[in-house]
Amino acid sequence: MLVKLDNPLVLSRVIDIISELVIEVRIRFNEFGLSISAIDPANVAMLNFKLPKSAFSQFETGEEVLGINLDNFKRILKRCGAGSSLILEKKENFLNIQIQDRIKRNFSLNLIEIETEEKEMPTLEYTARVEINSKDLVDSIDDCSVVADACSFITQEGKFIVEAKSIDSARSEFSGDEAKIEAEDCNSKYSLEYLVKFMKSAKIVDKTVLNFAEDHPLKMNFKSEHMELSFLLAPRVKNED
């Protein structure tokens, strides 16, 4: 297995985000590209990342599954600069990582066995779909995190509302002019601890797509020409408050 990325910064950013949810993952290579699926230890959130074959300048691999410690991997990826190229090559039980810029630097990462079961992201039915500017959503979620530990996503009369209430409260309201809203009226609450982590992906794409329904898991999707990152987050039930 040997693959090359001429722009590894997106991979580096995504691995950094994923490492806040899980410690280790299986990185899967096949004819379509690179993919990662994982569930956090609390079984509250699930993620799926796809980097298609077209994102690579060199892609020589069949079916490969690599068990990776993310803390170690992300430290190496952070050594990539803006003009670096990244080469990943599997040799026996090691992943050889070469960073090419002005000089060539080499790292060797021990591959690990991962015992947790790998699951695909389920297909769910939703009553609300909201496509919104990523920065606007980041600001709304950050506002809510100042006053509470959970916030509600609400669609009501053609509007999308992000709201948090405790002793204090915060609320952002978007009309069809600020977001693309296709939704029935619904209200579902989610953990801000997870949402704040997910929204670090907003630095990668301009738009975020939200799919949710009444007291239903949230699907948050970040997609660009050369990658797709999705999160699934369980709702906060009413008796938790």
N, C-alpha and C positions, 0 to 999 in steps of 0.2 A: 504494500500500500504506500503510495506517494501522492500527495496533493499539495498544490501551491496556491496561496492567496496573495494577490498583489496589493490588496487593501485590507489588512487584518484588523483594523481598528474597530469595525462593527462587531466582529467576532469577540474581540477583547471586551468591548462594552457589554455585550450580551452575557458572556460568561461571568463577568463581574456581577451583573444583576441576578443571574441564576444562583450564584454562590451565596446570596443572602437568604435563599429559600432551602437549598439542599447542600450537603457537604460533598457528595459524590454522585456521578451520573454515568450512564452508558452513552457514549457518543457513537451513533450508528452511521456507517457509510454504505451507500448502495448506488445503483445506477442513476438515482435522482439527485443525489448530493449528500449533505450532512444533516442529521436530525437528532434532537434530544427530546425525550419525554420523561417527566419526573413528577413525583408527588411529594409535598413537604412532609416532615415527620409527624406533624399534627393532623395530617389528612384534611386540611382546610383548603389548600390550594394545589392546583395542578398546572403544569406548564408544558408547552410544546414549542420547539424552535426548529425552523427549517432554513437551511442555507443551500439553495439549489446548485446543481452542477455548474450552471452558467456563471456563478459567482467566482469560480476557480479558473485560474489561467492554465493549470495543469491538474488533471484528475485521472490518476491511474490506480484504480482499486476495484475490487469486487465487493462482495458482502463482507463487511468488517464491523465488529462491535468492540469498542475500547472502553474499559472501566477506568475512569479518571477521578482522581482527587481534585476537586475544583480549586481549593485554596492554593495548591501547588501550581496548577495549570494557569490560573489567573495571574499569579506573580510573574510567570514567564511571559505571558502575553502582554503584560504591561511594559515589558522591555521593548516592544515594538514602537517605532516612531512613525511620524506622519508619512514618510517616504519608504518605509520598510516593506519587504516582502516576507511571507511566512511559508516555510515548507514543513509539512508534517509527514513523517515516514515511520511506519511500524517495522521494528526489527525484533523478532522473538517477543519477549515480554516487556519491551520498552517502546515508548514513543519518542523518536528522535525529532527534536524541534530545532529548525535552523532559521535564524532571523538574518535576512540579507539587507544591508544598507551600505554605508561606506565600507564597513568591514563585515565579515561573516561571523556570526556567533552561534554556538551550538549548545543545546541543552538535551538532557536525557531524562525522561519522566517514566518512572516505574508504573506499569499498568496493574490494576487491582481487580480482584473478583468482587462483584456486587451481588448480594443475595436477595435484595428486595425485588419484588415482582414488577415488571415493566408493563404499564397500561397505556392504552390509547385514549386520547381525549374523547369523551362521549359526545354523541350528537343529541342536542337538546332542542326543545321548541321554546321560542321566546315570543313575547308580545310587544317588545320594545327594541328598536334599533336606533342608536344615536351615533352619528359621525360628527366629531367635534375637534376643533383646534386643540392640539395636545397641550400647548402652553396654557390655554384657558382652563382646561381640566386640571392641570397641575395646580394652578392658583386656587381653584375651588376646593380641591382636596386638601391643600395646605391650610386654607382658611378653616376648614372643618377640624383639622388636627389640632388647632389652637384651643378648641373648646370642648372636644369630646374624643372618644376612642372608636366611634363608629359613625358612619354617615348614611343617609338614605339617598337613593337614586329614585326620582319621582318623575313620571310623565303625567301631565295633567293639562287638558284643554290645549293640546298642541305645543306645550312648553316642556322643557327639560329642567329639572330642579335638583341641585345638590345641596343637601341640608343636614346639619348636625345639631342636636339639642341635648343639653345636660342642664346644669344650672344656667349656663350661658348658651348662646346659639350662634350659628353662622348659616348663611343661605346665599346661593348663587342661582340665578334664573336665566335661562337661555330660550329665546324664541327661535322660530324657523330662520330668522336672519343670521343668527350666530351659530347655528348647528343644523345639520340635516336630521330631522326627527321623523321616524316612521313608527308610530306607537299607539297602542291602546293605553288608557289610564292605568297606571300601576305604581306600586311603591315597594321597594325592597332595600334592606339595610345590610351594610357590609363593614368589615373591620378596616379601620384606617391604618393600622399597623401594616397590613398587606398592601393596601392601595398605594400607600406612600412608596413602598418598595417597587411595585409594578410601574409607577409613573416615572421612575428613572429611565424607562424605555422611551419616554417622550423626547429625549435628546436625540434619538435616532430617526424618528419620523415626525412629520408635521401634523398628521391626523391620527386620532384614536377612534376606534369603532367599539361601541359598547352594545352588548346584547344582554337583556335581562327581562325578568317577569316578576310578578307578585311573589315575594318570599321564595325566590328561585335563584340558583347559582348565576353569578355574573360571568360572562365571557368578555374579556378585554383583548382586543386584537391590534397589534402594531405591524404594519406591512409596508414594505418598500419594494423596489424593483428586484433587489437581490437578497431579501430575507423576509421571514415572517415569524413573529413571536406572539404567542397567545397564552393567556392565563385564564384559569377557571377558578372562581372563588365562591365558597359556600356562603349562604346568607347567614346573617345573625338572626336567631329566632327571637321572638318577642319576649319570652321569659328570661332572656339573658340581661335585660336592662333593669 
